[in-house]
């Protein structure tokens, strides 16, 4: 797999016109399984064809049970400077419920090990809306404790995701057989509000629907996605975007390797129409604290939302009901930023869907 990844970097070296890399992200699957020499080989190959900026953000996703003192030092040795740790919860029963391999103590210890090794840029994942454990007097206690533990550990970035149940998964099977109830939307909304209130009152900025960061600790890599930047994805099921089209590599590992061995990148390409570009911009930008810029919509995509009677009416309706703000750009009175309020973030997908062209 490592050999195929390095060969794909060679084959895809001209995909991006910008050769100076600001971010690199090892994610999807479990890249913490890679050895120091394997990571070194991949980064050395990247260096052959691109320039990695001296202040580049280089992130690696890791499971808590993989992060021993030795492993953390190896990651530091190869140049990883940001860790994304899949904590999910600091509560033992919730970890068992989600079939996680690590224990609650490991969830806490791995963060401290990384910090002791000098990692200051750490993000952790948490899951909310996990069914409560018969605590009617305070059904949110476990999630509140998870948040307090994260705050006490001093991690500068937290990504929090609502538990979702997909078909053809263990949870999906349980739900189908009646062993597990559907996610309670009111319970989920209450926990989302607790999440926002707790983290923002402790100095975190809610800069994207699922992401919170202390000042200057935004994920530079993910922010590039949310601001419609270009990127190159390498590996099985990786996605790429060059500003005009998207492409997705085959998801099967063996099919991926066999194709790369023939010097063929096995991808499917989707050419984006102007409407696709507008809707994608609305979809990602409305998730962020910067919002959708009507100037960008007009100048980059030729779309004036104020002349679209249906959407302008929707905008005014959502504004009137407190779901979004229409803020005038301080630098350009003709430009407005469409920004979701905390109330609007609860129904972000609904609002975005109604504003699609």
Secondary structure, 3 states (H helix, E strand, C coil): CHHHHHHHHHHCCCCCCCCEEEEEEECCCCHHHCCHHHHHHHHHHHHHHCEEEEEEEEEEEECHHHCCHHHHHHHHHHCCCEEEEEEECCCHHHHHHCCCCCCHHHHHHHHHHHHHCCCCCEEEEEEECCCCCCCCCCCCHHHHHHHHHHHHHCCCEEEEEECCCCCCCHHHHHHHCCCCCCCCHHHHHHHHHHHHHHHHCCCCEEEECCEEECCCCCCHHHHHHHCCCCECCCCCCCEEECCCEEEEECCCHHHHHHHHHCCCCCEEEEECCHHHHHHHHHHHHCCECCCEEHHHHHHHHCCCHHHCHHHHHHHHHHHHCCCEEEEEECCEEEEEEEEECHHHHCCHHHHHHHHCC
